[in-house]
């Protein structure tokens, strides 16, 4: 999934809208994407193209669950994606979207 595999934290609400942070750049790679956070200067990875699709699509959906469904993530894989997205939220890669 991603370098951040933390479990859902108290601040991550998959029923809410999120977006990729404006301080983050995604560079597509065959395995997924490199993620660079300009604020923290941290480099991390999104390890599947489908996770990249979810992260890029977050801002176009009213909640995280909708973004995951729109990317055609299999039902059995959704808990792993939620854990990965919770880790991305904890690291500041994704953030709540004030205007979903």
OpenMM code with the backbone's topology and positions (N, CA, C; nanometers):
from openmm import Vec3, app, unit

residues = "UNK UNK UNK UNK UNK UNK UNK UNK UNK UNK UNK UNK UNK UNK UNK UNK UNK UNK UNK UNK UNK UNK UNK UNK UNK UNK UNK UNK UNK UNK UNK UNK UNK UNK UNK UNK UNK UNK UNK UNK UNK UNK UNK UNK UNK UNK UNK UNK UNK UNK UNK UNK UNK UNK UNK UNK UNK UNK UNK UNK UNK UNK UNK UNK UNK UNK UNK UNK UNK UNK UNK UNK UNK UNK UNK UNK UNK UNK UNK UNK UNK UNK UNK UNK UNK UNK UNK UNK UNK UNK UNK UNK UNK UNK UNK UNK UNK UNK UNK UNK".split()
positions = [
    Vec3(0.0831, -0.1168, 0.0000),
    Vec3(0.0000, 0.0000, 0.0000),
    Vec3(0.0889, 0.1250, 0.0000),
    Vec3(0.1265, 0.1724, 0.1186),
    Vec3(0.2103, 0.2917, 0.1243),
    Vec3(0.3130, 0.2750, 0.2336),
    Vec3(0.4057, 0.3685, 0.2407),
    Vec3(0.5063, 0.3640, 0.3458),
    Vec3(0.4414, 0.3799, 0.4819),
    Vec3(0.3299, 0.4479, 0.4864),
    Vec3(0.2589, 0.4688, 0.6128),
    Vec3(0.1470, 0.3672, 0.6231),
    Vec3(0.1604, 0.2688, 0.7077),
    Vec3(0.0622, 0.1633, 0.7219),
    Vec3(-0.0052, 0.1667, 0.8575),
    Vec3(-0.0169, 0.2815, 0.9163),
    Vec3(-0.0777, 0.2942, 1.0480),
    Vec3(-0.2254, 0.2596, 1.0413),
    Vec3(-0.2805, 0.2189, 1.1528),
    Vec3(-0.4225, 0.1924, 1.1615),
    Vec3(-0.4987, 0.3229, 1.1653),
    Vec3(-0.6297, 0.3153, 1.1433),
    Vec3(-0.7077, 0.4378, 1.1479),
    Vec3(-0.6923, 0.5079, 1.2822),
    Vec3(-0.6627, 0.6335, 1.2758),
    Vec3(-0.6430, 0.7113, 1.3974),
    Vec3(-0.7683, 0.7879, 1.4323),
    Vec3(-0.7688, 0.8497, 1.5488),
    Vec3(-0.8878, 0.9226, 1.5913),
    Vec3(-0.9158, 1.0460, 1.5047),
    Vec3(-0.8171, 1.0969, 1.4342),
    Vec3(-0.8358, 1.2166, 1.3524),
    Vec3(-0.8742, 1.1845, 1.2086),
    Vec3(-0.8678, 1.0587, 1.1685),
    Vec3(-0.9017, 1.0198, 1.0314),
    Vec3(-1.0450, 0.9691, 1.0284),
    Vec3(-1.1294, 1.0352, 0.9486),
    Vec3(-1.2698, 0.9965, 0.9369),
    Vec3(-1.3010, 0.9647, 0.7910),
    Vec3(-1.3053, 0.8358, 0.7548),
    Vec3(-1.3309, 0.8006, 0.6153),
    Vec3(-1.4697, 0.8390, 0.5662),
    Vec3(-1.5566, 0.8837, 0.6557),
    Vec3(-1.6877, 0.9330, 0.6163),
    Vec3(-1.6856, 1.0797, 0.5766),
    Vec3(-1.5677, 1.1421, 0.5838),
    Vec3(-1.5509, 1.2835, 0.5494),
    Vec3(-1.4731, 1.2986, 0.4189),
    Vec3(-1.4755, 1.4205, 0.3660),
    Vec3(-1.4042, 1.4514, 0.2419),
    Vec3(-1.2574, 1.4829, 0.2720),
    Vec3(-1.1690, 1.4355, 0.1849),
    Vec3(-1.0246, 1.4608, 0.1959),
    Vec3(-0.9726, 1.5045, 0.0600),
    Vec3(-0.8494, 1.5529, 0.0607),
    Vec3(-0.7789, 1.5890, -0.0620),
    Vec3(-0.6305, 1.5654, -0.0399),
    Vec3(-0.5574, 1.5581, -0.1496),
    Vec3(-0.4120, 1.5539, -0.1405),
    Vec3(-0.3668, 1.6933, -0.0968),
    Vec3(-0.2772, 1.7010, -0.0007),
    Vec3(-0.2312, 1.8301, 0.0494),
    Vec3(-0.1685, 1.9119, -0.0631),
    Vec3(-0.1935, 2.0424, -0.0662),
    Vec3(-0.1292, 2.1272, -0.1669),
    Vec3(0.0225, 2.1331, -0.1498),
    Vec3(0.0749, 2.0902, -0.0354),
    Vec3(0.2194, 2.0877, -0.0120),
    Vec3(0.2837, 1.9574, -0.0594),
    Vec3(0.2048, 1.8735, -0.1268),
    Vec3(0.2526, 1.7419, -0.1691),
    Vec3(0.2576, 1.7335, -0.3211),
    Vec3(0.3647, 1.6727, -0.3707),
    Vec3(0.3766, 1.6427, -0.5130),
    Vec3(0.3811, 1.4912, -0.5299),
    Vec3(0.3049, 1.4419, -0.6274),
    Vec3(0.3057, 1.2996, -0.6618),
    Vec3(0.3769, 1.2835, -0.7950),
    Vec3(0.4741, 1.1945, -0.7980),
    Vec3(0.5425, 1.1655, -0.9244),
    Vec3(0.5101, 1.0224, -0.9629),
    Vec3(0.4342, 1.0051, -1.0712),
    Vec3(0.3966, 0.8697, -1.1127),
    Vec3(0.5188, 0.7835, -1.1422),
    Vec3(0.5095, 0.6587, -1.1012),
    Vec3(0.6126, 0.5579, -1.1257),
    Vec3(0.5409, 0.4289, -1.1647),
    Vec3(0.6099, 0.3340, -1.2280),
    Vec3(0.5441, 0.2081, -1.2658),
    Vec3(0.4809, 0.1340, -1.1470),
    Vec3(0.5389, 0.1458, -1.0286),
    Vec3(0.4879, 0.0765, -0.9103),
    Vec3(0.3757, 0.1528, -0.8413),
    Vec3(0.3578, 0.2803, -0.8713),
    Vec3(0.2607, 0.3661, -0.8038),
    Vec3(0.3035, 0.5114, -0.8157),
    Vec3(0.3642, 0.5654, -0.7068),
    Vec3(0.4106, 0.7046, -0.7125),
    Vec3(0.5077, 0.7350, -0.5996),
    Vec3(0.5961, 0.8297, -0.6261),
    Vec3(0.6778, 0.8894, -0.5215),
    Vec3(0.5987, 1.0075, -0.4673),
    Vec3(0.6045, 1.0254, -0.3374),
    Vec3(0.5324, 1.1342, -0.2716),
    Vec3(0.6350, 1.2226, -0.2020),
    Vec3(0.6347, 1.3511, -0.2365),
    Vec3(0.7260, 1.4448, -0.1702),
    Vec3(0.6437, 1.5526, -0.1023),
    Vec3(0.6672, 1.5712, 0.0280),
    Vec3(0.5984, 1.6748, 0.1053),
    Vec3(0.6950, 1.7921, 0.1199),
    Vec3(0.6617, 1.9054, 0.0590),
    Vec3(0.7501, 2.0213, 0.0600),
    Vec3(0.7645, 2.0829, 0.1990),
    Vec3(0.6630, 2.0692, 0.2835),
    Vec3(0.6696, 2.1248, 0.4182),
    Vec3(0.7625, 2.0482, 0.5099),
    Vec3(0.7555, 1.9145, 0.5023),
    Vec3(0.8373, 1.8312, 0.5909),
    Vec3(0.9629, 1.7776, 0.5215),
    Vec3(0.9670, 1.7928, 0.3899),
    Vec3(1.0752, 1.7391, 0.3066),
    Vec3(1.0848, 1.5873, 0.3142),
    Vec3(0.9734, 1.5246, 0.3445),
    Vec3(0.9683, 1.3793, 0.3564),
    Vec3(0.9328, 1.3171, 0.2213),
    Vec3(1.0049, 1.2116, 0.1874),
    Vec3(0.9783, 1.1341, 0.0666),
    Vec3(0.9180, 1.0010, 0.1087),
    Vec3(0.8067, 0.9645, 0.0471),
    Vec3(0.7464, 0.8349, 0.0750),
    Vec3(0.6927, 0.7783, -0.0563),
    Vec3(0.6242, 0.6655, -0.0475),
    Vec3(0.5809, 0.5945, -0.1673),
    Vec3(0.4344, 0.5543, -0.1572),
    Vec3(0.3677, 0.5562, -0.2706),
    Vec3(0.2387, 0.4911, -0.2856),
    Vec3(0.2701, 0.3686, -0.3704),
    Vec3(0.2474, 0.2513, -0.3149),
    Vec3(0.2999, 0.1298, -0.3750),
    Vec3(0.2103, 0.0608, -0.4770),
    Vec3(0.0944, 0.1196, -0.5081),
    Vec3(0.0111, 0.0642, -0.6152),
    Vec3(-0.0491, 0.1773, -0.6975),
    Vec3(-0.0633, 0.1553, -0.8274),
    Vec3(-0.1294, 0.2563, -0.9108),
    Vec3(-0.2729, 0.2832, -0.8650),
    Vec3(-0.3393, 0.1818, -0.8126),
    Vec3(-0.4770, 0.2010, -0.7670),
    Vec3(-0.4831, 0.2939, -0.6456),
    Vec3(-0.3848, 0.2858, -0.5562),
    Vec3(-0.3810, 0.3772, -0.4419),
    Vec3(-0.3561, 0.5206, -0.4907),
    Vec3(-0.2740, 0.5366, -0.5918),
    Vec3(-0.2511, 0.6689, -0.6503),
    Vec3(-0.3831, 0.7236, -0.7049),
    Vec3(-0.4594, 0.6383, -0.7721),
    Vec3(-0.5892, 0.6795, -0.8257),
    Vec3(-0.6830, 0.7244, -0.7135),
    Vec3(-0.6829, 0.6513, -0.6022),
    Vec3(-0.7677, 0.6893, -0.4883),
    Vec3(-0.7245, 0.8256, -0.4340),
    Vec3(-0.5943, 0.8434, -0.4109),
    Vec3(-0.5441, 0.9692, -0.3537),
    Vec3(-0.5759, 1.0864, -0.4460),
    Vec3(-0.5534, 1.0698, -0.5755),
    Vec3(-0.5828, 1.1779, -0.6703),
    Vec3(-0.7320, 1.2066, -0.6792),
    Vec3(-0.8140, 1.1046, -0.6585),
    Vec3(-0.9582, 1.1208, -0.6707),
    Vec3(-1.0281, 1.1703, -0.5461),
    Vec3(-0.9591, 1.1734, -0.4337),
    Vec3(-1.0235, 1.2115, -0.3081),
    Vec3(-1.0999, 1.3430, -0.3171),
    Vec3(-1.0406, 1.4443, -0.3778),
    Vec3(-1.1017, 1.5768, -0.3806),
    Vec3(-1.2299, 1.5820, -0.4634),
    Vec3(-1.2553, 1.4789, -0.5423),
    Vec3(-1.3734, 1.4765, -0.6286),
    Vec3(-1.4902, 1.3993, -0.5682),
    Vec3(-1.4754, 1.3555, -0.4433),
    Vec3(-1.5780, 1.2724, -0.3800),
    Vec3(-1.6163, 1.3274, -0.2432),
    Vec3(-1.7391, 1.3013, -0.2008),
    Vec3(-1.7861, 1.3556, -0.0730),
    Vec3(-1.7254, 1.2878, 0.0495),
    Vec3(-1.6647, 1.1698, 0.0292),
    Vec3(-1.6011, 1.0995, 0.1407),
    Vec3(-1.4994, 0.9994, 0.0865),
    Vec3(-1.4200, 0.9465, 0.1766),
    Vec3(-1.3134, 0.8522, 0.1401),
    Vec3(-1.3724, 0.7241, 0.0813),
    Vec3(-1.4811, 0.6754, 0.1407),
    Vec3(-1.5435, 0.5519, 0.0912),
    Vec3(-1.5830, 0.5649, -0.0561),
    Vec3(-1.6366, 0.6795, -0.0945),
    Vec3(-1.6763, 0.7028, -0.2339),
    Vec3(-1.5551, 0.7034, -0.3273),
    Vec3(-1.4454, 0.7622, -0.2831),
    Vec3(-1.3240, 0.7649, -0.3645),
    Vec3(-1.2685, 0.6244, -0.3842),
    Vec3(-1.2729, 0.5436, -0.2800),
    Vec3(-1.2259, 0.4049, -0.2900),
    Vec3(-1.3156, 0.3259, -0.3852),
    Vec3(-1.4456, 0.3434, -0.3736),
    Vec3(-1.5394, 0.2729, -0.4618),
    Vec3(-1.5202, 0.3165, -0.6069),
    Vec3(-1.4991, 0.4464, -0.6305),
    Vec3(-1.4810, 0.4980, -0.7666),
    Vec3(-1.3551, 0.4429, -0.8325),
    Vec3(-1.2561, 0.4064, -0.7515),
    Vec3(-1.1318, 0.3492, -0.8045),
    Vec3(-1.1433, 0.1980, -0.8230),
    Vec3(-1.2622, 0.1438, -0.8013),
    Vec3(-1.2887, 0.0004, -0.8176),
    Vec3(-1.2007, -0.0880, -0.7304),
    Vec3(-1.1737, -0.0424, -0.6079),
    Vec3(-1.0985, -0.1239, -0.5129),
    Vec3(-1.1890, -0.2377, -0.4682),
    Vec3(-1.1365, -0.3596, -0.4745),
    Vec3(-1.2147, -0.4760, -0.4330),
    Vec3(-1.2538, -0.4634, -0.2864),
    Vec3(-1.3722, -0.5117, -0.2555),
    Vec3(-1.4247, -0.5048, -0.1190),
    Vec3(-1.3259, -0.5623, -0.0176),
    Vec3(-1.2622, -0.6720, -0.0515),
    Vec3(-1.1685, -0.7366, 0.0417),
    Vec3(-1.0437, -0.6531, 0.0674),
    Vec3(-1.0111, -0.5615, -0.0233),
    Vec3(-0.8927, -0.4769, -0.0098),
    Vec3(-0.9209, -0.3434, 0.0585),
    Vec3(-1.0469, -0.3088, 0.0772),
    Vec3(-1.0828, -0.1767, 0.1304),
    Vec3(-1.0295, -0.1490, 0.2710),
    Vec3(-1.0305, -0.2458, 0.3630),
    Vec3(-0.9711, -0.2163, 0.4947),
    Vec3(-0.8229, -0.1787, 0.4856),
    Vec3(-0.7480, -0.2442, 0.3977),
    Vec3(-0.6061, -0.2110, 0.3803),
    Vec3(-0.5907, -0.0703, 0.3231),
    Vec3(-0.6770, -0.0329, 0.2314),
    Vec3(-0.6720, 0.1020, 0.1748),
    Vec3(-0.7063, 0.2063, 0.2811),
    Vec3(-0.8037, 0.1769, 0.3661),
    Vec3(-0.8381, 0.2698, 0.4739),
    Vec3(-0.7209, 0.2879, 0.5699),
    Vec3(-0.6495, 0.1782, 0.6012),
    Vec3(-0.5314, 0.1888, 0.6877),
    Vec3(-0.4233, 0.2733, 0.6209),
    Vec3(-0.4018, 0.2508, 0.4922),
    Vec3(-0.3005, 0.3286, 0.4193),
    Vec3(-0.3379, 0.4766, 0.4165),
    Vec3(-0.4645, 0.5059, 0.3914),
    Vec3(-0.5086, 0.6458, 0.3867),
    Vec3(-0.5023, 0.7108, 0.5241),
    Vec3(-0.5288, 0.6344, 0.6300),
    Vec3(-0.5145, 0.6887, 0.7658),
    Vec3(-0.3690, 0.7264, 0.7912),
    Vec3(-0.2767, 0.6440, 0.7449),
    Vec3(-0.1347, 0.6756, 0.7583),
    Vec3(-0.0965, 0.7986, 0.6777),
    Vec3(-0.1539, 0.8105, 0.5591),
    Vec3(-0.1267, 0.9283, 0.4763),
    Vec3(-0.1835, 1.0548, 0.5404),
    Vec3(-0.2969, 1.0413, 0.6077),
    Vec3(-0.3532, 1.1562, 0.6799),
    Vec3(-0.2643, 1.1935, 0.7983),
    Vec3(-0.2148, 1.0934, 0.8698),
    Vec3(-0.1282, 1.1194, 0.9856),
    Vec3(0.0019, 1.1885, 0.9447),
    Vec3(0.0510, 1.1582, 0.8243),
    Vec3(0.1757, 1.2177, 0.7767),
    Vec3(0.1553, 1.3516, 0.7072),
    Vec3(0.0293, 1.3919, 0.6858),
    Vec3(0.0021, 1.5189, 0.6196),
    Vec3(-0.0028, 1.5102, 0.4675),
    Vec3(0.0058, 1.3892, 0.4132),
    Vec3(-0.0015, 1.3725, 0.2673),
    Vec3(-0.1411, 1.4044, 0.2167),
    Vec3(-0.2421, 1.3579, 0.2909),
    Vec3(-0.3797, 1.3966, 0.2618),
    Vec3(-0.4345, 1.4730, 0.3799),
    Vec3(-0.5344, 1.5553, 0.3558),
    Vec3(-0.5915, 1.6399, 0.4609),
    Vec3(-0.7413, 1.6557, 0.4368),
    Vec3(-0.8161, 1.6940, 0.5408),
    Vec3(-0.9581, 1.7190, 0.5200),
    Vec3(-0.9787, 1.8233, 0.4108),
    Vec3(-1.0786, 1.7994, 0.3289),
    Vec3(-1.1098, 1.8919, 0.2200),
    Vec3(-1.2151, 1.9904, 0.2689),
    Vec3(-1.1805, 2.1173, 0.2806),
    Vec3(-1.2759, 2.2153, 0.3322),
    Vec3(-1.3915, 2.2423, 0.2356),
    Vec3(-1.3745, 2.2123, 0.1071),
    Vec3(-1.4800, 2.2368, 0.0079),
    Vec3(-1.4992, 2.1125, -0.0777),
    Vec3(-1.5676, 2.0098, -0.0220),
    Vec3(-1.5839, 1.8848, -0.0997),
    Vec3(-1.6695, 1.9036, -0.2230),
] * unit.nanometer
topology = app.Topology()
chain = topology.addChain("A")
for resn in residues:
    res = topology.addResidue(resn, chain)
    for name in ("N", "CA", "C"):
        topology.addAtom(name, app.Element.getBySymbol(name[0]), res)
